[in-house]
C-alpha cells in the first residue's frame, strides 16, 4: 500500500482538499435534519411563520453549501485518483525499463499488461472511493449516531444492535471474497495470455485451421474467470438483504418506542422525524462502507500485484565508478558458467574459456539448446555470469556503465523487432543523430537498400507495428542496418540472416569485411555457408565448447562440425544455393 500511495506525488494536495471538503459536506448534511426538526417543533406546531421562514432560509443555505462542497470534493477526487493511476502507469513502465532479462523472466508479458491496465484501474476506482466514500461514510455514521444520542440516548441503543449485526455479516463475507479476488486476477493473466498468443500468431492459427481449438482455449479461460466472479458476487449479494434487515429492524423499533415516547411527552414529533433521517443516514453509511470494503478487497489483490513490480530490484546495476570507454573489440570468457535460474543446477553454459581478438570474425554453430544465444547475451551483459568473468576490451563487463557497454556491443537478436514509424525512424534507434546519408550507407552495408529503393516512399515508407508489412528477410536486414549505425566495436548477429538467401548473406558478410574491418563480428548461424568464411568457428554442444578453430581444421578434426557439414552438403546445400 505504501509503495502505491507514494505515487500520489503532486496530487497529494488534491486528495487532502477532497477529504476536507467531504468533511464539510457531511457537517452540512448532518445539520439539515436538526434544522428540519426545529421548523416542525418551533414553527409548524406553534403556527409561527417567521420561525419557518428563518429556519427555511438556513436550510436552503446549508443545502446549497453542501452541494458546493460535494461538487468540489468530487472534482478533487477525480483529479487525485486519475493522477495516481497516471503516475503508477508511468512508474511501472519506467521500472520495467530498468529490468534485466532475468527480472522480466519473472513476470509474464500478459501479467505485466494486466498490472498496467486492469489492476491500476481497480486501484484508481478504490482510491476515489476511499477519499470520498470512506471519508464521508464514517463521518456520517459517527455524526448521525452522535445526533441520535443527543435526541434520544435510549433509542440510540437500537442502532448499536444493527451496527454489530452488519459488521459481523460484512466481515465474514469479505474474508471469503478477498481470497476469491486474489484468484480472479491470476485468471485475468491467463485470459490476456490466450488473447495475446492468438493474435500474435494469427497467421499460424489460420494456416493450420486451428480457430476452433483457440476458441475453446479462450472459452475455458473465460469460463474460469466467470465462475470465480459468480462465486464472489454471489457472496457479496448477501450484503443487501443484511442491510435491509437492519434498516427495517431500526425503523420498526424506533416507530414503536418513539410513538410511546411522544405519547409520554419525552420526545417531540420533530425529534422523531429527525431520528428517522439519522437512521437512514447511519445505515446508508454502513451500506456505503460495505461497498468500500468490497472495492478495497478487490483492489488489495491489485495493489499487491502492482507492488510486486515496483518492489522488484533489478538484478544488474552499474558499479560505483563505472568504466565508460571500451578500448577495443577483444572478448575474453574466463571459465564462465551460467544458468538462467541461479542455484537451479541447470547450467546453460559450463566452463567456457574463450579468447577473441579485436577485429576477428567468429562463427558460432551448434544444435538447438547448445547455448549459442546464452553465450552472446553475456557479452553485452543482458545477464550476469554465475562463475568466472566476461571481459570486453580487457575489462570485466560488470565494471562498465551498461549504457556505454551496450552502445559499443551492438546485438541483432534472434527475434527481430521493428517499431511503428518510418524506415528512417526505425534506423535511428541505432543512432538518433544519424544523418540520412549515414542511414543509407548502413542500409547498403546490410543489403537493405535494394528493396528500400523499390518502395514508393523509399526511406520514408511507414513500417507497421512489429514490421507486419515487410518480409522476414527485409526485417532482418533493417535490424542489421540499425545495429551498424552505432558503429560498434563488437557486432553480434544472433541467427540474424536466417531469412535471407545465401547470395545476400554472402554480400552482407563481404560488406562487413570491407566496411568495418576493425569491428569484432560474431555470427551465430545454423548453416555452414554463413560461418565458413570466418577467421575461427566456435562449436558448442550442451553448453560446452566442443571445438574452436578454422573451417578447414574443423572439417578434418571435429565430428559435430563434420556431421553438420555433411548433412547440408549431401542434402543439396542451402535451399537457395545454386547446385
MILUMNU-919415 format. One line per field, with one value per residue (C-alpha): chain; x negated, y, z negated; residue in three letters; residue number from 1. Coordinates in Angstrom, 3 decimals. Layout:
<recs>
cadena <- [A  ...]
xx <- [X  ...]
yy <- [Y  ...]
zz <- [Z  ...]
residuo <- [ALA  ...]
num <- [NUM  ...]
</recs>
This chain:
<recs>
cadena <- [A  A  A  A  A  A  A  A  A  A  A  A  A  A  A  A  A  A  A  A  A  A  A  A  A  A  A  A  A  A  A  A  A  A  A  A  A  A  A  A  A  A  A  A  A  A  A  A  A  A  A  A  A  A  A  A  A  A  A  A  A  A  A  A  A  A  A  A  A  A  A  A  A  A  A  A  A  A  A  A  A  A  A  A  A  A  A  A  A  A  A  A  A  A  A  A  A  A  A  A  A  A  A  A  A  A  A  A  A  A  A  A  A  A  A  A  A  A  A  A  A  A  A  A  A  A  A  A  A  A  A  A  A  A  A  A  A  A  A  A  A  A  A  A  A  A  A  A  A  A  A  A  A  A  A  A  A  A  A  A  A  A  A  A  A  A  A  A  A  A  A  A  A  A  A  A  A  A  A  A  A  A  A  A  A  A  A  A  A  A  A  A  A  A  A  A  A  A  A  A  A  A  A  A  A  A  A  A  A  A  A  A  A  A  A  A  A  A  A  A  A  A  A  A  A  A  A  A  A  A  A  A  A  A  A  A  A  A  A  A  A  A  A  A  A  A  A  A  A  A  A  A  A  A  A  A  A  A  A  A  A  A  A  A  A  A  A  A  A  A  A  A  A  A  A  A  A  A  A  A  A  A  A  A  A  A  A  A  A  A  A  A  A  A  A  A  A  A  A  A  A  A  A  A  A  A  A  A  A  A  A  A  A  A  A  A  A  A  A  A  A  A  A  A  A  A  A  A  A  A  A  A  A  A  A  A  A  A  A  A  A  A  A  A  A  A  A  A  A  A  A  A  A  A  A  A  A  A  A  A  A  A  A  A  A  A  A  A  A  A  A  A  A  A  A  A  A  A  A  A  A  A  A  A  A  A  A  A  A  A  A  A  A  A  A  A  A  A  A  A  A  A  A  A  A  A  A  A  A  A  A  A  A  A  A  A  A  A  A  A  A  A  A  A  A  A  A  A  A  A  A  A  A  A  A  A  A  A  A  A  A  A  A  A  A  A  A  A  A  A  A  A  A  A  A  A  A  A  A  A  A  A  A  A  A  A  A  A  A  A  A  A  A  A  A  A  A  A  A  A  A  A  A  A  A  A  A  A  A  A  A  A  A  A  A  A  A  A  A  A  A  A  A  A  A  A  A  A  A  A  A  A  A  A  A  A  A  A  A  A  A  A  A  A  A  A  A  A  A  A  A  A  A  A  A  A  A  A  A  A  A  A  A  A  A  A  A  A  A  A  A  A  A  A  A  A  A  A  A  A  A  A  A  A  A  A  A  A  A  A  A  A  A  A  A  A  A  A  A]
xx <- [0.000  -2.795  -4.534  -1.337  -0.437  -3.959  -2.929  -0.409  -3.280  -1.888  1.713  1.488  2.997  6.000  6.528  6.351  8.675  11.170  11.069  11.566  14.442  16.110  15.995  17.659  20.288  21.075  21.381  23.928  25.939  25.924  27.345  30.181  32.469  31.715  32.919  35.925  36.882  36.765  39.069  41.586  41.412  40.917  42.644  45.346  46.686  46.811  48.075  45.177  44.426  41.430  39.711  40.484  39.074  35.957  35.105  36.159  33.552  30.920  31.967  31.607  28.190  26.922  28.239  26.545  23.249  23.473  23.954  20.941  18.708  19.785  19.152  15.680  14.843  15.858  13.648  10.608  11.278  11.307  8.087  6.268  7.374  6.641  3.280  2.419  3.199  1.198  -1.809  -1.510  -1.498  -4.498  -6.380  -5.689  -6.753  -9.941  -10.644  -10.263  -12.811  -15.401  -14.779  -17.345  -16.191  -16.183  -13.797  -11.475  -11.521  -9.816  -6.751  -4.834  -4.118  -0.313  -0.809  -2.596  0.110  2.830  0.979  0.763  4.427  6.958  5.045  4.344  7.975  9.081  6.697  7.912  11.570  10.763  8.748  11.564  13.971  11.559  11.053  14.763  16.936  14.513  14.200  17.849  19.375  17.503  18.048  21.722  22.036  20.316  22.140  25.503  25.103  23.966  27.121  29.235  27.643  28.431  32.063  32.746  29.998  32.401  33.496  29.863  29.156  31.213  28.670  25.781  27.515  27.911  24.304  22.836  25.011  23.927  20.242  20.281  22.073  19.977  16.714  17.488  18.312  15.169  12.886  14.040  14.321  10.815  9.330  11.502  10.455  6.801  7.528  9.518  6.534  4.370  7.097  7.028  3.361  4.328  7.065  4.729  2.080  4.575  5.621  2.059  0.749  3.618  3.396  -0.417  -0.270  2.971  1.310  0.180  3.623  5.298  2.656  3.306  7.082  6.931  9.549  11.909  9.137  8.167  11.832  12.174  8.965  10.167  13.613  12.061  10.068  13.163  15.341  12.819  12.995  16.816  17.126  14.898  16.777  20.148  18.876  17.568  20.552  22.941  21.436  21.474  25.163  25.872  24.852  28.167  30.507  28.453  28.620  32.382  32.909  31.012  32.900  36.345  35.353  34.356  37.429  39.856  38.076  37.895  41.515  42.783  40.783  40.806  44.627  44.706  42.199  44.244  47.394  45.456  44.144  40.435  39.980  41.307  42.671  39.784  37.215  38.819  38.752  35.067  34.360  35.713  33.448  30.429  31.335  31.309  28.072  26.440  27.484  26.727  23.271  22.858  24.028  21.521  18.788  19.583  19.181  15.845  14.755  15.767  13.824  10.842  10.915  10.739  8.084  5.863  5.086  4.285  2.177  0.096  -0.475  -1.475  -3.779  -5.474  -6.632  -7.537  -9.447  -11.339  -15.021  -16.922  -19.499  -22.011  -23.466  -26.114  -29.218  -30.072  -32.762  -31.842  -34.165  -32.642  -35.129  -35.505  -39.119  -38.652  -36.573  -38.561  -36.401  -37.512  -35.431  -37.357  -35.963  -32.384  -29.406  -25.863  -22.281  -19.035  -17.841  -20.680  -21.075  -18.789  -21.658  -20.681  -23.553  -23.077  -26.878  -29.612  -33.301  -33.519  -37.139  -37.289  -39.515  -38.678  -40.989  -39.699  -38.569  -38.167  -35.144  -33.904  -31.293  -29.219  -27.446  -25.742  -22.484  -19.306  -19.814  -23.589  -23.938  -24.680  -22.308  -23.189  -26.852  -26.362  -23.834  -26.665  -28.890  -26.572  -25.619  -21.980  -22.617  -25.385  -27.547  -27.336  -31.066  -34.091  -34.104  -33.385  -35.738  -35.303  -38.278  -40.192  -37.688  -35.099  -31.664  -30.419  -32.774  -31.308  -28.489  -25.845  -24.714  -28.289  -28.936  -25.774  -26.474  -29.741  -28.405  -25.637  -23.340  -20.869  -18.821  -17.200  -13.753  -13.899  -11.621  -10.681  -8.521  -5.701  -7.154  -9.136  -12.179  -14.427  -12.846  -13.499  -17.095  -17.769  -17.129  -20.775  -21.902  -19.363  -21.789  -22.465  -22.056  -20.069  -23.343  -24.612  -21.337  -21.540  -25.164  -24.234  -21.437  -23.884  -26.199  -23.234  -21.995  -18.694  -18.956  -17.947  -14.376  -14.020  -14.728  -11.807  -9.341  -7.106  -8.202  -11.707  -13.242  -10.086  -7.934  -5.954  -6.596  -3.534  -3.676  -6.044  -7.147  -3.969  -4.258  -7.808  -9.088  -11.247  -14.403  -13.706  -13.104  -16.427  -18.350  -16.782  -17.709  -21.298  -21.474  -20.098  -22.846  -25.549  -24.587  -26.076  -29.488  -30.157  -33.398  -31.588  -28.756  -26.747  -24.352  -22.270  -20.964  -20.051  -20.476  -18.413  -15.599  -17.811  -19.123  -22.742  -23.756  -22.532  -24.060  -27.428  -27.153  -26.372  -29.430  -31.589  -30.379  -31.269  -34.793  -35.287  -33.408  -34.013  -37.275  -38.178  -34.868  -34.761  -31.981  -30.268  -27.909  -25.580  -24.121  -22.529  -24.076  -27.739  -27.839  -27.204  -30.239  -32.755  -34.467  -35.007  -38.504  -37.550  -34.421  -33.152  -31.294  -29.053  -27.467  -25.225  -26.613  -30.277  -32.965  -33.435  -35.902  -37.241  -39.208  -39.136  -36.678  -39.344  -40.676  -37.175  -36.350  -39.357  -39.131  -35.645  -32.879  -29.987  -31.086  -31.657  -28.163  -26.535  -28.587  -27.804  -24.065  -23.909  -26.136  -24.525  -21.121  -21.831  -23.195  -21.100  -17.645  -18.561  -22.150  -22.877  -23.541]
yy <- [0.000  2.423  1.789  2.646  5.758  7.138  7.744  10.442  12.959  16.252  15.127  14.963  18.438  17.395  14.317  16.327  19.004  16.271  14.924  18.374  19.317  15.950  16.541  19.961  18.389  15.827  18.548  20.408  17.246  16.227  19.597  19.547  17.116  19.064  22.303  20.472  19.342  22.980  24.012  21.339  21.905  25.677  26.783  24.470  23.182  26.720  28.278  30.767  31.570  33.877  30.945  28.713  31.369  31.919  28.236  27.685  30.185  28.495  25.126  26.364  27.944  24.765  22.588  24.905  24.803  21.009  20.889  23.155  21.214  17.899  19.081  20.409  17.236  15.153  17.276  16.917  13.175  12.669  14.672  12.797  9.281  9.869  11.416  8.433  5.982  8.050  8.159  4.417  3.537  5.772  4.386  0.754  1.442  3.174  0.340  -2.261  -0.347  -0.912  -4.668  -7.120  -10.092  -12.227  -9.751  -9.760  -13.568  -13.495  -11.703  -12.865  -10.192  -10.641  -10.343  -7.006  -5.776  -6.714  -4.862  -1.690  -1.812  -3.770  -3.605  0.124  0.833  -1.094  0.929  4.190  3.364  2.180  5.310  7.549  5.676  5.876  9.648  10.269  7.469  6.049  9.551  10.504  7.268  7.017  10.738  10.444  7.353  8.977  12.321  10.650  8.476  11.474  13.359  10.296  10.235  13.924  13.417  10.104  8.041  5.159  4.769  5.019  1.616  0.042  1.269  -0.431  -3.813  -3.175  -1.971  -5.035  -7.370  -5.740  -5.667  -9.432  -10.246  -7.943  -9.020  -12.705  -12.076  -10.003  -12.639  -15.160  -12.869  -11.443  -14.901  -15.332  -11.972  -12.973  -15.905  -13.701  -11.595  -14.651  -15.841  -12.428  -13.107  -16.440  -14.741  -11.997  -14.605  -16.545  -13.409  -12.166  -15.517  -15.981  -12.515  -12.614  -15.984  -15.469  -16.410  -19.751  -20.357  -19.823  -21.773  -24.858  -24.233  -24.162  -21.456  -23.883  -25.057  -21.462  -20.568  -23.465  -22.473  -18.876  -20.081  -22.201  -19.222  -17.006  -19.594  -19.927  -16.165  -16.266  -18.967  -17.102  -13.834  -15.567  -17.135  -13.808  -11.716  -14.394  -13.956  -10.160  -10.306  -11.106  -7.520  -6.029  -8.458  -7.968  -4.210  -4.195  -6.417  -3.900  -0.947  -2.457  -3.511  0.061  1.635  -0.700  -0.324  3.481  3.724  1.535  3.069  6.578  6.623  5.678  8.429  11.047  9.994  10.094  13.578  12.699  13.062  15.629  14.972  16.915  14.906  11.626  12.886  13.802  10.430  8.671  10.819  9.995  6.279  6.257  8.279  5.935  2.743  4.109  4.975  1.348  0.264  2.588  1.310  -2.237  -1.145  0.428  -2.805  -4.754  -2.379  -2.475  -6.270  -6.309  -3.625  -5.207  -8.042  -5.426  -3.393  -6.453  -7.249  -3.642  -3.566  -6.753  -4.881  -1.660  -3.609  -5.776  -4.929  -5.039  -7.830  -5.726  -2.500  -0.069  -0.119  2.899  4.191  2.677  2.496  4.459  3.764  0.419  0.182  -2.341  -5.313  -8.068  -10.559  -12.980  -15.643  -16.766  -20.131  -18.887  -20.849  -19.501  -20.573  -18.654  -19.595  -19.219  -22.233  -24.431  -26.728  -26.432  -24.665  -23.086  -22.684  -24.605  -23.680  -21.528  -20.436  -18.426  -15.611  -13.495  -10.871  -7.428  -7.282  -11.054  -12.595  -15.517  -18.021  -19.834  -23.055  -25.820  -27.626  -26.188  -25.561  -25.735  -22.254  -20.024  -17.185  -17.519  -17.001  -13.716  -12.388  -12.314  -10.129  -7.097  -8.003  -8.831  -11.395  -11.804  -14.917  -17.360  -18.109  -16.681  -13.394  -11.930  -9.172  -6.765  -4.573  -6.191  -5.012  -7.122  -6.188  -5.771  -2.769  -0.892  1.611  -0.588  2.072  2.720  -1.020  -1.676  1.276  -0.427  -4.006  -3.999  -7.014  -8.107  -10.568  -13.766  -12.173  -9.098  -6.239  -3.137  -0.341  1.617  4.588  5.258  3.249  6.201  6.436  2.731  3.021  5.915  3.656  2.739  6.365  9.175  11.727  9.798  11.767  10.476  9.703  7.613  5.673  4.985  3.828  1.450  0.021  -0.555  -2.473  -4.595  -5.035  -3.420  -0.617  -2.918  -3.395  0.079  1.746  -0.197  1.100  4.029  6.299  4.888  5.567  7.396  4.278  3.643  0.386  -1.083  -2.215  -5.172  -4.842  -6.544  -5.036  -6.279  -9.813  -11.714  -11.185  -7.472  -7.095  -8.807  -6.531  -3.394  -4.604  -5.228  -1.729  -0.289  -2.056  -0.875  2.766  2.516  1.898  -0.578  -2.230  -5.589  -6.667  -9.767  -11.374  -13.968  -16.075  -12.759  -13.753  -16.957  -15.429  -14.070  -16.091  -17.236  -14.793  -11.823  -13.376  -13.525  -9.903  -8.774  -10.614  -9.196  -5.667  -6.244  -7.297  -4.187  -1.504  -2.420  -4.392  -3.237  -4.398  -7.799  -9.747  -12.754  -14.588  -17.244  -19.357  -22.691  -23.045  -23.679  -21.216  -18.317  -19.079  -20.898  -17.633  -16.653  -16.429  -19.067  -21.058  -21.979  -25.288  -25.553  -28.699  -28.772  -25.510  -26.514  -25.702  -28.702  -27.026  -23.604  -23.499  -22.584  -24.105  -26.307  -27.694  -28.370  -30.346  -32.515  -32.896  -32.208  -34.792  -32.405  -29.900  -32.706  -34.037  -30.613  -30.041  -33.454  -33.100  -29.750  -30.707  -34.094  -32.509  -30.380  -27.328  -24.426  -24.090  -21.099  -22.009  -22.809  -26.525]
zz <- [0.000  -0.909  2.438  4.308  2.269  2.774  6.392  5.389  5.539  6.894  6.330  2.510  2.219  4.330  2.154  -1.073  0.374  1.244  -2.322  -3.832  -1.516  -2.098  -5.854  -5.380  -3.141  -5.865  -8.529  -6.381  -5.716  -9.388  -10.437  -7.883  -9.839  -13.015  -11.397  -9.937  -13.455  -14.620  -11.782  -12.824  -16.589  -16.791  -13.599  -12.304  -15.642  -17.117  -13.887  -13.698  -10.045  -10.822  -12.525  -9.487  -7.118  -9.237  -9.542  -5.923  -4.709  -6.886  -5.436  -1.832  -2.525  -4.183  -1.341  1.215  -0.703  -0.917  2.855  3.481  1.084  2.640  6.221  5.375  3.424  6.466  8.734  6.479  6.024  9.800  10.173  7.363  8.415  12.122  11.221  9.024  11.839  14.355  12.015  11.309  15.013  15.633  12.632  13.588  17.184  16.032  13.592  16.337  18.428  15.670  15.519  16.749  18.820  15.670  13.979  16.960  16.976  13.536  14.940  17.996  20.614  20.220  16.450  16.842  19.230  16.714  13.968  16.085  17.173  15.076  11.799  11.989  12.940  9.839  7.673  9.243  8.514  4.992  4.207  5.414  3.131  0.214  0.296  0.934  -0.428  -3.019  -4.491  -4.110  -5.460  -8.806  -9.473  -8.571  -10.755  -13.770  -13.477  -12.841  -15.902  -17.963  -16.949  -17.797  -21.243  -21.706  -20.672  -22.488  -24.175  -24.848  -21.186  -20.045  -21.643  -18.813  -16.277  -18.047  -17.644  -13.898  -13.531  -15.290  -13.197  -9.928  -10.941  -11.595  -8.314  -6.139  -7.803  -7.195  -3.534  -2.968  -4.495  -1.866  1.172  0.692  1.312  4.418  5.878  5.469  7.791  10.196  11.214  11.843  14.194  15.886  16.704  18.302  20.331  21.566  22.394  24.507  26.405  26.923  28.092  30.529  32.073  32.328  34.099  36.046  39.352  37.927  36.421  39.778  41.697  39.541  39.310  35.514  34.930  33.148  30.825  29.973  29.402  26.966  25.152  24.788  23.716  20.940  19.643  19.828  18.067  15.227  14.731  14.952  12.276  9.835  10.341  9.886  6.666  5.326  6.418  5.093  1.647  1.916  2.804  -0.878  -1.727  -0.563  -2.424  -5.598  -5.172  -4.591  -7.640  -9.762  -8.230  -8.854  -12.377  -13.204  -11.570  -13.343  -16.697  -16.506  -15.305  -18.159  -21.001  -19.506  -19.428  -23.108  -23.983  -22.069  -23.903  -27.185  -26.315  -26.421  -22.611  -20.135  -16.638  -15.089  -17.007  -15.846  -12.246  -12.501  -14.151  -11.072  -8.877  -11.027  -10.985  -7.189  -7.094  -9.598  -7.832  -4.363  -5.662  -6.653  -3.200  -1.550  -3.849  -2.794  0.855  -0.038  -1.687  1.443  3.663  1.320  1.190  4.988  5.108  2.431  4.839  7.497  5.060  4.193  7.883  8.648  5.619  6.844  9.947  8.114  5.436  7.917  7.676  10.982  10.945  12.873  11.505  12.606  10.354  8.211  10.576  13.943  16.929  19.817  22.616  24.392  25.559  28.388  29.506  27.820  25.874  23.158  21.432  18.368  17.215  17.370  16.063  16.359  15.598  16.091  12.607  10.151  7.920  10.033  11.027  14.712  16.452  19.868  20.154  18.336  18.014  21.160  21.655  24.860  26.144  29.223  30.687  31.668  35.314  35.702  37.367  35.283  36.363  33.720  34.588  32.666  32.182  30.680  26.961  27.175  25.579  28.580  27.645  23.954  24.830  26.701  24.152  21.615  23.808  23.628  20.040  20.597  17.856  15.286  15.068  12.148  12.188  13.983  15.889  19.321  20.464  23.385  24.272  21.421  18.757  16.920  18.294  14.696  14.332  17.315  17.368  19.000  21.464  22.611  22.988  24.991  27.263  28.235  28.321  30.906  30.972  33.615  31.606  32.801  32.635  34.836  33.803  35.736  34.368  35.962  37.828  40.998  42.050  41.115  37.659  37.105  38.296  35.927  32.950  33.589  33.618  33.050  34.520  37.749  40.964  43.934  45.721  42.791  42.709  46.427  46.081  43.261  45.412  48.256  45.909  44.754  48.389  47.362  49.929  52.772  51.529  49.941  53.290  54.809  52.224  53.340  50.466  50.149  46.732  45.668  46.075  42.923  41.061  39.370  35.740  35.391  39.037  40.292  43.791  44.538  45.036  42.560  44.640  45.109  41.389  40.619  42.967  41.470  37.975  39.094  40.607  37.365  35.395  37.807  37.276  33.776  35.355  32.545  31.568  31.352  33.661  32.792  35.271  33.437  36.328  37.934  41.578  41.460  43.534  46.350  49.273  49.284  52.011  49.951  46.834  48.624  49.772  46.185  44.840  47.638  46.808  43.146  44.093  46.246  44.302  40.640  40.601  37.073  35.569  33.905  35.605  34.009  36.341  34.942  37.722  38.500  41.931  42.665  45.568  43.162  40.985  43.184  44.147  40.500  39.024  36.462  35.726  32.265  31.996  28.929  27.573  24.467  23.155  23.524  26.081  28.329  30.708  31.713  34.954  38.639  41.099  42.697  39.419  38.082  41.215  40.531  36.754  35.351  35.552  34.826  37.456  39.958  39.310  39.839  42.984  44.408  43.749  45.511  48.453  49.051  48.652  51.726  49.917  48.759  50.237  52.350  53.199  56.857  57.462]
residuo <- [UNK  UNK  UNK  UNK  UNK  UNK  UNK  UNK  UNK  UNK  UNK  UNK  UNK  UNK  UNK  UNK  UNK  UNK  UNK  UNK  UNK  UNK  UNK  UNK  UNK  UNK  UNK  UNK  UNK  UNK  UNK  UNK  UNK  UNK  UNK  UNK  UNK  UNK  UNK  UNK  UNK  UNK  UNK  UNK  UNK  UNK  UNK  UNK  UNK  UNK  UNK  UNK  UNK  UNK  UNK  UNK  UNK  UNK  UNK  UNK  UNK  UNK  UNK  UNK  UNK  UNK  UNK  UNK  UNK  UNK  UNK  UNK  UNK  UNK  UNK  UNK  UNK  UNK  UNK  UNK  UNK  UNK  UNK  UNK  UNK  UNK  UNK  UNK  UNK  UNK  UNK  UNK  UNK  UNK  UNK  UNK  UNK  UNK  UNK  UNK  UNK  UNK  UNK  UNK  UNK  UNK  UNK  UNK  UNK  UNK  UNK  UNK  UNK  UNK  UNK  UNK  UNK  UNK  UNK  UNK  UNK  UNK  UNK  UNK  UNK  UNK  UNK  UNK  UNK  UNK  UNK  UNK  UNK  UNK  UNK  UNK  UNK  UNK  UNK  UNK  UNK  UNK  UNK  UNK  UNK  UNK  UNK  UNK  UNK  UNK  UNK  UNK  UNK  UNK  UNK  UNK  UNK  UNK  UNK  UNK  UNK  UNK  UNK  UNK  UNK  UNK  UNK  UNK  UNK  UNK  UNK  UNK  UNK  UNK  UNK  UNK  UNK  UNK  UNK  UNK  UNK  UNK  UNK  UNK  UNK  UNK  UNK  UNK  UNK  UNK  UNK  UNK  UNK  UNK  UNK  UNK  UNK  UNK  UNK  UNK  UNK  UNK  UNK  UNK  UNK  UNK  UNK  UNK  UNK  UNK  UNK  UNK  UNK  UNK  UNK  UNK  UNK  UNK  UNK  UNK  UNK  UNK  UNK  UNK  UNK  UNK  UNK  UNK  UNK  UNK  UNK  UNK  UNK  UNK  UNK  UNK  UNK  UNK  UNK  UNK  UNK  UNK  UNK  UNK  UNK  UNK  UNK  UNK  UNK  UNK  UNK  UNK  UNK  UNK  UNK  UNK  UNK  UNK  UNK  UNK  UNK  UNK  UNK  UNK  UNK  UNK  UNK  UNK  UNK  UNK  UNK  UNK  UNK  UNK  UNK  UNK  UNK  UNK  UNK  UNK  UNK  UNK  UNK  UNK  UNK  UNK  UNK  UNK  UNK  UNK  UNK  UNK  UNK  UNK  UNK  UNK  UNK  UNK  UNK  UNK  UNK  UNK  UNK  UNK  UNK  UNK  UNK  UNK  UNK  UNK  UNK  UNK  UNK  UNK  UNK  UNK  UNK  UNK  UNK  UNK  UNK  UNK  UNK  UNK  UNK  UNK  UNK  UNK  UNK  UNK  UNK  UNK  UNK  UNK  UNK  UNK  UNK  UNK  UNK  UNK  UNK  UNK  UNK  UNK  UNK  UNK  UNK  UNK  UNK  UNK  UNK  UNK  UNK  UNK  UNK  UNK  UNK  UNK  UNK  UNK  UNK  UNK  UNK  UNK  UNK  UNK  UNK  UNK  UNK  UNK  UNK  UNK  UNK  UNK  UNK  UNK  UNK  UNK  UNK  UNK  UNK  UNK  UNK  UNK  UNK  UNK  UNK  UNK  UNK  UNK  UNK  UNK  UNK  UNK  UNK  UNK  UNK  UNK  UNK  UNK  UNK  UNK  UNK  UNK  UNK  UNK  UNK  UNK  UNK  UNK  UNK  UNK  UNK  UNK  UNK  UNK  UNK  UNK  UNK  UNK  UNK  UNK  UNK  UNK  UNK  UNK  UNK  UNK  UNK  UNK  UNK  UNK  UNK  UNK  UNK  UNK  UNK  UNK  UNK  UNK  UNK  UNK  UNK  UNK  UNK  UNK  UNK  UNK  UNK  UNK  UNK  UNK  UNK  UNK  UNK  UNK  UNK  UNK  UNK  UNK  UNK  UNK  UNK  UNK  UNK  UNK  UNK  UNK  UNK  UNK  UNK  UNK  UNK  UNK  UNK  UNK  UNK  UNK  UNK  UNK  UNK  UNK  UNK  UNK  UNK  UNK  UNK  UNK  UNK  UNK  UNK  UNK  UNK  UNK  UNK  UNK  UNK  UNK  UNK  UNK  UNK  UNK  UNK  UNK  UNK  UNK  UNK  UNK  UNK  UNK  UNK  UNK  UNK  UNK  UNK  UNK  UNK  UNK  UNK  UNK  UNK  UNK  UNK  UNK  UNK  UNK  UNK  UNK  UNK  UNK  UNK  UNK  UNK  UNK  UNK  UNK  UNK  UNK  UNK  UNK  UNK  UNK  UNK  UNK  UNK  UNK  UNK  UNK  UNK  UNK  UNK  UNK  UNK  UNK  UNK  UNK  UNK  UNK  UNK  UNK  UNK  UNK  UNK  UNK  UNK  UNK  UNK  UNK  UNK  UNK  UNK  UNK  UNK  UNK  UNK  UNK  UNK  UNK  UNK]
num <- [1  2  3  4  5  6  7  8  9  10  11  12  13  14  15  16  17  18  19  20  21  22  23  24  25  26  27  28  29  30  31  32  33  34  35  36  37  38  39  40  41  42  43  44  45  46  47  48  49  50  51  52  53  54  55  56  57  58  59  60  61  62  63  64  65  66  67  68  69  70  71  72  73  74  75  76  77  78  79  80  81  82  83  84  85  86  87  88  89  90  91  92  93  94  95  96  97  98  99  100  101  102  103  104  105  106  107  108  109  110  111  112  113  114  115  116  117  118  119  120  121  122  123  124  125  126  127  128  129  130  131  132  133  134  135  136  137  138  139  140  141  142  143  144  145  146  147  148  149  150  151  152  153  154  155  156  157  158  159  160  161  162  163  164  165  166  167  168  169  170  171  172  173  174  175  176  177  178  179  180  181  182  183  184  185  186  187  188  189  190  191  192  193  194  195  196  197  198  199  200  201  202  203  204  205  206  207  208  209  210  211  212  213  214  215  216  217  218  219  220  221  222  223  224  225  226  227  228  229  230  231  232  233  234  235  236  237  238  239  240  241  242  243  244  245  246  247  248  249  250  251  252  253  254  255  256  257  258  259  260  261  262  263  264  265  266  267  268  269  270  271  272  273  274  275  276  277  278  279  280  281  282  283  284  285  286  287  288  289  290  291  292  293  294  295  296  297  298  299  300  301  302  303  304  305  306  307  308  309  310  311  312  313  314  315  316  317  318  319  320  321  322  323  324  325  326  327  328  329  330  331  332  333  334  335  336  337  338  339  340  341  342  343  344  345  346  347  348  349  350  351  352  353  354  355  356  357  358  359  360  361  362  363  364  365  366  367  368  369  370  371  372  373  374  375  376  377  378  379  380  381  382  383  384  385  386  387  388  389  390  391  392  393  394  395  396  397  398  399  400  401  402  403  404  405  406  407  408  409  410  411  412  413  414  415  416  417  418  419  420  421  422  423  424  425  426  427  428  429  430  431  432  433  434  435  436  437  438  439  440  441  442  443  444  445  446  447  448  449  450  451  452  453  454  455  456  457  458  459  460  461  462  463  464  465  466  467  468  469  470  471  472  473  474  475  476  477  478  479  480  481  482  483  484  485  486  487  488  489  490  491  492  493  494  495  496  497  498  499  500  501  502  503  504  505  506  507  508  509  510  511  512  513  514  515  516  517  518  519  520  521  522  523  524  525  526  527  528  529  530  531  532  533  534  535  536  537  538  539  540  541  542  543  544  545  546  547  548  549  550  551  552  553  554  555  556  557  558  559  560  561  562  563  564  565  566  567  568  569  570  571  572  573  574  575  576  577  578  579]
</recs>
